[in-house]
Amino acid sequence: MGDEKIKDEALQIIGMFQMLPRLVVFDLDYTLWPFYCECRSKREMPSLYPHAKGILYALKDKGIDVAIASRSPTPDIANTFLDKLSLKSMFVAQEIFSSWTHKTEHFQRIHSRTGVSFNSMLFFDDEDRNIQSVSKMGVTSILVSNGVNLGALRQGLTRFSQNVNTIQKNKQKWQKFSQNSKSAEKEQD
């Protein structure tokens, strides 16, 4: 399938959801492209997973910002590949650096740079330890096994919607509880 066909399908998937993330964050290695940067040379021409480019363009068309969180020990190669693929300008934040923090530091920086709250973000990565640690920050996080694709996009948007609905229900419960508590206090006075 070509990038345009994937983009159209991604737009259809995105259109099925009322609640959308403000920011979608992608890992690079084995998430957007099928290799580790540190095993490649800057002279090579990289390739993306088949659905990646169409999904990125669909998100941009819908006004959803995209960012990168990559723990690459070779950010120079990653940046060169993003340039070669003409993708660098698409990302509102690019946090590409080696780290032992399972990407929590990457997300702190992305939040500082964009002002987007963690619970308004959706994240795709191929490493479970990153998914676990970033999820604890409140980011809806999806584990991919063969790169980001239309199925992962649908799964991510579904889980994001469920998480937002849960947050809203909890807020409503809390507001109701708070109002009941205030009423009870007034009756005691």
Disulfide bonds with the S-S distance in Angstrom:
none
